[in-house]
Amino acid sequence: MKQALRGYWYVAAAWFLLVGAYIAICEWVPLGADRTTAANLFFCLLPLLVNGTLLLNAVTPDWRKRTFWMLLALGCVLWMAGQTVWTYVVVYQHRRVSDLFSGQIIFFLHTVPMIAALTMQPHKASDDRNVLYDYVDFGLLLCWWLYVYVFAVIPWLFITVDAKNYLHAHEIVTALENLAFAGGAAFLAAKSTGYWRKIYTQLAAIGAIYTFGLLAVVIGIDRNAYTRGDLYNLPLLVSFLWLGTLGLLAHQTHAEDKLPISEPRNEISAKNNSANGTIWASQLARVALISLPFIGFWCLKLSPAPQPVREFRILVTFAAGLPLGFLAFMRHELVNRERLRLLRASQESIDNLKRLQTQFVQSEKLASIGQLVGGAAHEINNPLTAILGYSELLADDPIVGEKTRCLAEKIREQARRTRGLVNNLLSFARQAPSEQRSSLDVNTIVTTSAQFRRFDLRGQNIRIEVQTGSGIPEVRADMNQLLQVFTNIINNAVYAMQEVGGGVLTVRTLFEKGNVVILFSDTGPGMRDPNLVFDPFYTTKPVGKGTGLGLSICYGLIRDQGGQISCYNRPEGGATFRIELPAVPAAFPFSPRSVTPQVRSNPAKLA
């Protein structure tokens, strides 16, 4: 609080010093070259100070706010450029500025970027609008006001030279321009709240005071009593000092620049999307184009100006239609492109939402199936435990015969195998963790999985080649679950190659970046959509041939082992399934960076 009060005291002191210095120049410095020089140098330095305070607020990631403050500073730079030219003529060349001073257009143009700053509407939330919008909007405003100035003022400077009409037209057009700035700021103040309402209100007051200052200058000129060192310029000084004060206060209170709690940020962003974020410029473009025929008609039929002036204005009106029309149509094209982009983005969002909804439904189905599987597995476990117990008693009973004992051992072996399958079902249903993990040799499991299809492939034009790398470390996993995954992938590959009349499935193992990698590459037709193969119930098989759960279960099992599984189509044809399992660190007899797979000289070929 004390720091804020100290800042206000500094601002008040700056006002007192600057206003007092200018009044002292006007009252105490004798009328003549010294007073004019001092006043012109004073007005050259003043916009420079104002620029510094405005640019303090431009250091922000928000493009709306950054552009807003930079455009206001650009307006001050243009005014300073005009004042510099004026000072050069008066101070350096020691000449009186002519009533037909052509540099007046610089003073006129300084308000154009300030109007463009209002079109940024920094009180709104930023979006990802194309920056070309800003350039086109600024170009529209610049062309329009240039046209107005050339139409109203320039004829009295070059076509029919008339100093009185020239000054009169310049002051009227400049006053209208500044009133447009003040009115736009007042309109935004009515639409905004809080921090930005204060800023817009002060900008409206600054524009009004500057316009009043222009009228004071006109009165001084009409009385033949105007010089740069007169009190007629006091309203202009006040407007610049107020603008600089606004920059300082905005920088000190920027913490108040927050969105209202009652209006969430995402709702504001939705309202102010990039397609219609600067509707002001679009409306001004339409008004500018529509107004050209009416202005031309007025100039041709109703204007009291001399004939050369009327001809020049008609020519300027026709010429202005080209850049204004080009910029207006360019903006329309940008809007169309932006709307098409938003339409495509909306369609993609809808598609993603539908896909997410479908996956959610499928996950619910899978969860229900998991509950059913878990319940069934628990029910099977009860009689299975009895079978296993009685078979063990029978196999260990010394009084039974050898034949009966052999049968009991077979029953016990199959009961244990069945219990392992039930435990896998419980693990899949997330009702029982896998407790059979141990250090395994992946090459052995891959070879065993390939041998499961050995007899089924006889008489078919399908081969399975196993290429096991040397020096492959062990992995810690559940052997039954790995067998289930490898067998499922091999079965899918065989089914795919049967559709094209045969082929070769190559199974490779290698060690890469601390992981044991298993690659299943077939020469079949490939996957229709590799990104969906692991989704529950996704299948390319006809009805009755597949449920779409096999690869989904494989995905869950590999993830449960701490590994990764992926699928992609090969450029030469066919699909490849890639499984990565973390290697057991204690089994590294070599550098763990990478192992180049060395294919054994006699790969197992199963047919």
C-alpha positions in Angstrom: 0.0 0.0 0.0 2.8 2.4 0.9 4.6 1.6 -2.3 1.4 2.3 -4.3 1.0 5.7 -2.5 4.7 6.5 -3.2 4.1 5.8 -6.9 1.1 8.2 -6.9 3.2 10.9 -5.3 5.9 10.4 -8.0 3.2 10.7 -10.7 1.9 13.9 -9.1 5.4 15.3 -8.8 6.0 14.5 -12.5 2.8 16.3 -13.5 3.7 19.3 -11.4 7.2 19.6 -12.9 6.2 19.1 -16.5 3.1 21.3 -16.5 4.9 23.9 -14.4 7.9 23.8 -16.8 5.7 24.3 -19.9 3.8 27.2 -18.2 7.1 28.7 -17.2 8.2 28.5 -20.8 5.0 30.1 -22.0 5.0 32.9 -19.4 8.6 33.7 -18.5 10.6 33.0 -21.7 10.3 36.1 -23.9 8.2 35.7 -27.0 10.4 34.8 -29.9 12.9 32.2 -31.1 14.0 31.1 -27.6 10.4 30.4 -26.5 9.6 28.5 -29.7 12.8 26.5 -29.5 12.2 25.5 -25.9 8.5 24.6 -26.5 9.3 22.5 -29.6 12.1 20.6 -27.8 9.8 20.0 -24.9 7.1 18.5 -27.2 9.8 16.3 -28.9 10.9 14.8 -25.6 7.4 14.4 -24.1 6.2 11.5 -26.4 9.5 9.7 -25.7 8.7 9.6 -22.0 5.1 8.5 -22.7 6.4 5.7 -24.9 8.5 4.3 -22.1 5.5 4.1 -19.7 3.3 2.4 -22.3 5.9 -0.2 -23.3 6.2 -1.3 -19.7 2.9 -3.1 -20.2 3.9 -4.7 -23.5 6.0 -7.3 -21.7 3.3 -10.0 -21.5 2.7 -13.4 -23.2 -0.9 -12.3 -24.1 -0.8 -11.3 -27.7 -3.9 -9.1 -27.4 -2.5 -7.0 -24.5 1.0 -6.9 -26.0 -0.3 -5.6 -29.4 -2.6 -3.2 -27.7 0.1 -1.4 -25.8 2.6 -1.5 -28.7 0.1 0.1 -31.0 -0.6 2.9 -28.5 3.2 3.4 -28.3 3.4 3.5 -32.1 0.9 6.3 -32.2 3.1 8.3 -29.9 6.1 7.5 -32.1 4.3 8.9 -35.2 3.3 12.1 -33.3 6.9 12.5 -32.2 8.1 12.0 -35.8 5.8 14.8 -36.9 6.9 17.0 -34.1 10.6 16.3 -35.0 10.0 17.4 -38.6 8.3 20.6 -37.2 11.2 21.2 -34.8 13.7 20.7 -37.6 12.1 23.4 -39.7 11.7 25.9 -36.9 14.9 25.3 -34.8 17.4 24.1 -37.3 16.3 25.9 -40.5 15.1 28.9 -38.6 12.0 29.1 -40.8 8.4 29.7 -39.9 6.2 26.7 -40.5 4.0 27.4 -43.5 0.2 27.1 -43.3 0.6 24.6 -46.1 2.9 22.4 -44.1 2.7 18.9 -45.7 4.0 17.2 -42.6 0.6 17.6 -41.0 -0.3 14.2 -42.3 2.0 12.6 -39.8 0.1 14.2 -36.9 -3.1 12.9 -38.5 -1.8 9.3 -38.9 -0.7 9.0 -35.3 -4.3 8.2 -34.2 -4.7 5.3 -36.7 -2.6 2.7 -34.7 -4.3 3.9 -31.5 -7.7 3.1 -33.1 -6.2 -0.2 -34.2 -5.2 -0.8 -30.6 -8.9 -0.6 -29.6 -9.8 -3.3 -32.1 -7.5 -5.7 -30.3 -10.0 -5.7 -27.4 -7.4 -6.7 -24.8 -10.0 -7.3 -22.1 -11.0 -10.5 -24.0 -9.2 -13.8 -23.5 -6.5 -14.6 -26.0 -6.9 -17.3 -28.7 -4.8 -18.9 -31.4 -6.0 -16.5 -34.1 -3.7 -16.2 -37.2 -1.5 -13.1 -36.9 -2.4 -12.2 -40.5 -5.7 -10.9 -39.1 -3.8 -8.2 -37.3 -1.9 -7.1 -40.4 -5.0 -7.1 -42.5 -7.1 -5.2 -39.9 -4.4 -2.6 -39.5 -4.1 -2.2 -43.2 -7.8 -1.7 -43.6 -7.8 1.1 -41.0 -4.7 2.7 -42.4 -6.0 2.7 -46.0 -9.4 4.1 -44.9 -8.0 7.0 -42.9 -5.4 7.7 -45.6 -8.2 7.8 -48.1 -10.2 10.2 -45.9 -7.2 12.5 -45.5 -6.2 12.5 -49.2 -9.8 13.0 -50.2 -10.5 15.9 -47.8 -7.2 17.7 -47.3 -4.7 17.0 -50.1 -6.6 18.8 -52.9 -6.2 22.1 -51.1 -2.5 21.5 -50.9 -1.6 20.5 -54.4 -4.7 20.8 -56.7 -6.2 24.1 -55.8 -3.9 25.7 -53.3 -5.8 27.3 -50.5 -4.2 27.6 -47.0 -7.4 28.4 -45.2 -9.4 25.4 -46.6 -6.3 23.2 -46.1 -6.1 24.0 -42.4 -9.8 23.9 -42.0 -10.1 20.4 -43.6 -7.1 19.1 -41.7 -8.5 20.1 -38.3 -12.0 18.8 -39.1 -10.7 15.4 -40.3 -8.2 15.1 -37.4 -11.0 16.0 -34.9 -13.3 13.4 -36.4 -10.5 10.8 -36.2 -9.8 11.5 -32.5 -13.6 11.6 -31.7 -13.8 8.1 -33.3 -11.0 7.0 -31.0 -12.6 8.5 -28.0 -16.0 7.0 -28.9 -14.5 3.6 -29.5 -12.8 3.7 -26.1 -16.1 4.8 -24.4 -17.9 1.9 -26.1 -15.4 -0.6 -24.9 -15.6 0.9 -21.4 -19.3 0.2 -21.4 -18.8 -3.4 -22.4 -15.9 -4.2 -20.0 -15.6 -4.3 -16.2 -13.0 -3.7 -13.6 -9.4 -3.1 -14.6 -10.0 -2.6 -18.3 -13.1 -0.4 -17.8 -10.8 2.0 -16.0 -8.3 2.0 -18.8 -10.9 2.4 -21.6 -12.5 5.2 -19.7 -9.3 7.1 -19.3 -8.5 6.6 -23.0 -11.8 8.0 -23.9 -11.1 11.1 -21.7 -7.6 11.4 -23.3 -9.1 11.4 -26.8 -11.7 14.0 -25.8 -9.1 16.3 -24.3 -6.8 15.9 -27.3 -9.8 16.8 -29.6 -10.5 19.9 -27.4 -6.8 20.8 -27.7 -7.1 20.7 -31.5 -10.1 23.1 -31.3 -8.0 25.4 -29.1 -5.2 25.4 -31.7 -7.8 26.3 -34.4 -9.0 29.2 -32.3 -5.4 30.4 -31.9 -4.8 30.1 -35.6 -7.9 32.0 -36.4 -6.8 34.8 -34.1 -3.3 34.8 -35.6 -2.0 34.3 -32.1 -0.8 30.6 -32.3 2.8 29.5 -31.7 4.2 26.3 -30.2 5.0 28.2 -27.0 1.5 29.3 -26.2 -1.0 28.1 -23.6 -3.2 26.9 -26.5 -1.2 23.7 -26.5 -1.9 23.0 -22.8 -4.7 20.5 -23.5 -2.4 18.6 -25.8 0.2 18.5 -23.0 -2.4 17.3 -20.5 -3.6 14.5 -22.9 0.0 13.2 -23.3 0.7 13.4 -19.6 -2.5 11.5 -18.9 -1.6 8.8 -21.5 1.8 8.4 -19.8 0.1 8.3 -16.4 -2.2 5.6 -17.7 0.7 3.5 -18.7 2.3 3.8 -15.2 -0.9 3.1 -13.4 -1.7 0.1 -15.6 1.7 -1.4 -14.9 1.3 -0.9 -11.1 -2.2 -2.4 -11.0 -1.7 -5.2 -13.6 -2.5 -7.8 -10.9 -6.1 -6.6 -11.1 -6.2 -7.8 -14.8 -8.1 -11.0 -14.0 -11.1 -12.6 -15.4 -14.4 -12.3 -13.5 -15.1 -15.2 -11.3 -18.7 -15.4 -12.6 -17.4 -16.0 -16.2 -15.0 -18.9 -16.5 -12.1 -18.6 -18.9 -13.1 -21.5 -21.1 -16.5 -19.9 -21.7 -14.9 -16.6 -22.7 -12.6 -18.3 -25.1 -15.5 -20.1 -26.6 -17.3 -16.8 -27.1 -14.3 -15.0 -28.5 -13.0 -17.5 -31.0 -10.6 -16.6 -33.7 -13.1 -16.4 -36.5 -14.9 -13.4 -35.1 -12.5 -12.0 -32.5 -12.1 -8.6 -34.2 -15.5 -7.9 -35.6 -14.8 -4.2 -35.5 -12.3 -4.4 -38.3 -14.7 -6.5 -40.5 -17.5 -4.1 -40.0 -15.3 -1.1 -40.7 -14.2 -2.8 -43.9 -17.8 -3.2 -45.1 -18.6 0.3 -44.1 -15.6 1.6 -46.0 -16.4 -0.3 -49.2 -20.1 0.6 -49.1 -19.4 4.3 -48.4 -17.2 4.7 -51.5 -20.0 4.9 -54.1 -22.0 7.3 -51.9 -18.9 9.6 -51.4 -18.3 9.5 -55.1 -21.9 10.4 -55.9 -21.8 13.3 -53.4 -18.5 14.5 -54.9 -19.9 14.3 -58.5 -23.3 15.9 -57.9 -23.5 17.8 -54.6 -20.0 19.0 -53.7 -19.5 22.8 -53.9 -15.7 22.3 -54.4 -14.0 23.6 -57.6 -14.1 21.3 -60.6 -10.4 20.2 -60.3 -10.9 19.3 -56.7 -14.0 17.3 -57.5 -12.2 15.4 -60.3 -9.2 14.6 -58.0 -11.6 13.3 -55.3 -13.4 11.1 -57.8 -10.1 9.7 -59.0 -9.0 9.1 -55.4 -12.3 7.4 -54.6 -11.9 5.0 -57.5 -8.2 4.3 -56.6 -9.1 3.7 -52.9 -11.5 0.9 -53.9 -8.6 -1.3 -55.1 -6.6 -1.6 -51.8 -9.7 -1.5 -49.6 -11.4 -4.2 -51.7 -8.3 -6.4 -51.8 -7.9 -6.2 -48.0 -11.6 -6.8 -47.3 -11.7 -9.9 -49.6 -8.4 -11.1 -48.1 -9.9 -10.9 -44.6 -13.0 -12.7 -45.8 -10.8 -15.4 -47.2 -8.9 -15.7 -43.9 -12.2 -15.9 -42.0 -13.4 -18.7 -44.4 -10.1 -20.6 -43.9 -10.3 -20.2 -40.1 -13.9 -21.4 -40.1 -13.0 -24.5 -42.2 -10.2 -25.2 -39.8 -12.5 -24.9 -36.8 -15.0 -27.1 -38.6 -12.4 -29.8 -39.2 -11.3 -29.5 -35.6 -14.9 -29.9 -34.4 -15.4 -32.9 -36.6 -12.2 -34.5 -35.2 -13.3 -33.7 -31.7 -16.7 -35.4 -32.4 -15.0 -38.4 -33.9 -12.6 -38.7 -30.9 -15.6 -38.4 -28.6 -17.4 -41.1 -30.4 -14.3 -43.3 -30.3 -13.9 -42.6 -26.6 -17.5 -43.4 -26.0 -17.2 -46.7 -27.9 -14.0 -47.6 -26.0 -15.8 -46.8 -22.7 -18.7 -49.1 -23.6 -16.3 -51.9 -24.6 -14.3 -51.4 -21.4 -17.5 -51.8 -19.5 -18.3 -55.0 -21.4 -14.8 -56.2 -20.7 -15.2 -55.4 -17.0 -18.4 -57.3 -16.9 -16.8 -60.3 -18.6 -13.9 -60.1 -16.2 -16.4 -60.3 -13.2 -18.1 -63.3 -14.8 -14.8 -65.0 -15.5 -13.6 -64.3 -11.9 -16.8 -65.8 -10.5 -16.6 -68.8 -12.7 -12.9 -69.3 -11.9 -13.7 -69.3 -8.1 -16.5 -71.8 -8.7 -14.1 -74.1 -10.7 -11.4 -73.8 -8.0 -13.6 -75.4 -5.4 -14.1 -78.9 -7.1 -10.6 -78.6 -8.7 -9.0 -78.4 -5.2 -10.9 -81.5 -4.2 -9.8 -83.4 -7.4 -6.2 -82.3 -6.9 -6.3 -83.4 -3.2 -7.8 -86.8 -3.8 -5.5 -87.5 -6.8 -2.5 -86.7 -4.6 -3.8 -89.0 -1.9 -4.4 -91.8 -4.4 -1.0 -91.3 -6.1 0.8 -91.5 -2.7 -1.2 -94.4 -1.3 1.2 -97.5 -1.2 -1.6 -100.1 -1.2 -2.9 -99.1 -4.7 -1.6 -100.8 -7.8 0.9 -99.4 -10.2 -1.7 -98.8 -12.9 -4.0 -96.9 -10.5 -1.1 -94.8 -9.3 -0.2 -93.8 -12.9 -3.7 -92.8 -13.5 -3.8 -90.7 -10.3 -0.5 -89.0 -11.3 -2.0 -88.1 -14.7 -5.1 -86.8 -13.0 -3.0 -84.7 -10.6 -0.9 -83.3 -13.5 -3.9 -82.3 -15.5 -5.6 -80.8 -12.3 -2.5 -78.7 -11.7 -2.5 -77.6 -15.3 -6.1 -76.7 -15.0 -5.4 -74.8 -11.8 -2.8 -72.7 -13.6 -5.3 -71.8 -16.3 -7.8 -70.8 -13.6 -5.2 -68.7 -12.0 -4.5 -67.0 -15.3 -8.2 -66.2 -15.6 -8.3 -64.7 -12.1 -5.2 -62.7 -13.0 -6.9 -61.4 -16.2 -10.0 -60.5 -14.1 -7.7 -58.6 -11.7 -8.9 -60.7 -8.9 -5.7 -62.5 -8.2 -2.1 -61.3 -8.9 0.3 -63.4 -10.8 2.5 -65.1 -8.3 4.4 -67.4 -10.6 7.0 -65.0 -11.9 10.5 -66.2 -12.2 13.6 -65.7 -14.3 12.9 -67.2 -17.8 14.8 -67.8 -21.0 12.8 -66.1 -23.7 14.4 -68.1 -26.5 13.1 -71.3 -24.9 9.6 -70.0 -24.6 9.6 -68.7 -28.1 10.7 -72.1 -29.5 8.1 -73.9 -27.4 5.3 -71.5 -28.6 6.3 -72.1 -32.2 6.3 -75.9 -31.7 2.7 -75.8 -30.6 1.6 -75.2 -34.2 4.0 -77.8 -35.7 1.5 -80.5 -36.5 -1.3 -78.1 -37.4 0.7 -76.6 -40.3 1.5 -79.9 -42.1 0.2 -79.8 -45.6 -0.1 -76.0 -45.6 2.2 -73.6 -47.4 3.1 -71.8 -44.1 6.4 -71.8 -42.3 7.5 -70.5 -39.0 11.2 -69.5 -38.7 12.6 -68.9 -35.2 15.8 -66.8 -35.1 17.0 -66.6 -31.5 19.8 -64.1 -30.8 22.8 -65.2 -28.7 23.5 -63.7 -25.3 19.9 -62.8 -24.6 19.5 -62.2 -20.9 16.7 -63.6 -18.9 13.4 -61.8 -18.0 11.3 -62.1 -14.9 7.8 -63.0 -15.9 5.1 -65.7 -15.8 5.9 -68.5 -18.2 2.3 -69.5 -18.7 1.3 -65.9 -19.5 4.1 -65.5 -22.0 3.2 -68.8 -23.7 -0.4 -67.6 -23.9 0.7 -64.2 -25.5 3.2 -65.8 -28.0 0.8 -68.5 -29.0 -2.0 -66.0 -29.6 0.2 -63.8 -31.8 1.4 -66.9 -33.8 -2.2 -68.1 -34.2 -3.3 -64.7 -35.6 -0.3 -64.6 -38.0 -1.1 -68.1 -39.2 -4.8 -67.1 -39.8 -3.8 -64.0 -41.7 -1.4 -66.0 -44.0 -4.0 -68.6 -44.6 -6.1 -65.9 -46.3 -3.4 -65.2 -48.9 -2.5 -68.9 -49.5 0.5 -69.2 -47.3 3.6 -67.3 -46.1 6.4 -67.2 -43.6 6.3 -66.1 -40.0 9.7 -65.0 -38.7 10.2 -64.8 -34.9 13.3 -63.0 -33.8 14.7 -62.3 -30.4 17.3 -59.6 -29.6 18.6 -57.4 -26.7 18.2 -53.7 -27.1 18.7 -50.8 -24.6 18.1 -53.0 -21.5 15.1 -54.8 -22.9 14.6 -58.2 -24.5 12.7 -57.7 -27.8 10.6 -60.3 -29.5 9.5 -59.6 -33.1 6.8 -61.6 -34.9 6.9 -60.6 -38.6 4.6 -62.3 -41.1 4.1 -62.0 -44.9 0.3 -61.8 -44.7 -1.9 -58.9 -45.8 -1.1 -56.7 -42.9 -3.4 -55.0 -40.3 -6.3 -52.8 -41.5 -5.8 -50.4 -38.5 -2.7 -51.2 -36.3 -3.9 -48.5 -33.8 -7.0 -50.5 -33.0 -5.8 -54.1 -32.8 -5.4 -54.0 -29.0 -8.9 -52.5 -28.4 -11.4 -54.9 -26.8 -13.8 -56.6 -29.2 -11.9 -55.2 -32.3 -11.6 -58.1 -34.8 -11.3 -58.5 -38.5 -12.4 -62.1 -38.5 -15.9 -63.0 -39.6 -18.7 -63.6 -37.1 -18.1 -66.8 -35.1 -14.4 -66.9 -35.8 -13.2 -64.4 -33.2 -14.3 -62.3 -30.3 -11.8 -59.5 -30.5 -10.5 -60.2 -27.0 -7.3 -62.2 -27.7 -4.9 -59.3 -28.5 -6.6 -57.1 -25.8 -5.8 -59.8 -23.2 -2.2 -60.1 -24.6 -1.8 -56.3 -24.2 -3.0 -56.5 -20.6 -0.7 -59.5 -19.8 2.4 -57.9 -21.3 1.7 -54.6 -19.4 1.2 -56.7 -16.3 4.8 -58.0 -16.8 6.1 -54.5 -17.0 6.6 -54.7 -20.8 5.4 -53.0 -24.0 3.6 -54.4 -27.0 3.0 -52.7 -30.3 2.0 -53.5 -33.9 2.8 -51.9 -37.3 2.6 -52.8 -40.9 5.9 -53.4 -42.8 6.6 -51.5 -46.0 7.3 -54.8 -47.9 4.0 -56.2 -46.7 2.7 -58.1 -43.7 2.5 -57.0 -40.1 5.0 -57.0 -37.2 4.2 -57.4 -33.5 7.0 -56.0 -31.2 7.2 -57.1 -27.6 9.7 -55.5 -25.2 10.3 -57.0 -21.7 12.7 -55.6 -19.1 15.8 -57.8 -18.7 16.9 -59.1 -15.4 19.8 -56.8 -14.4 21.7 -59.6 -12.5 21.8 -61.6 -15.6 23.9 -59.1 -17.6 27.3 -60.7 -18.3 28.2 -57.9 -20.7 27.7 -54.2 -21.4 24.0 -53.4 -21.1 23.9 -50.9 -23.9 23.0 -53.2 -26.8 23.6 -56.7 -28.2 23.7 -57.2 -31.9 21.5 -60.3 -32.5 23.5 -63.1 -33.9 21.2 -65.6 -35.7 22.0 -69.2 -35.1 23.4 -71.0 -38.1 20.5 -73.5 -38.2 17.3 -71.6 -37.4 14.4 -73.8 -36.4 12.1 -74.2 -39.3 8.8 -75.7 -38.4 6.4 -76.8 -41.1 
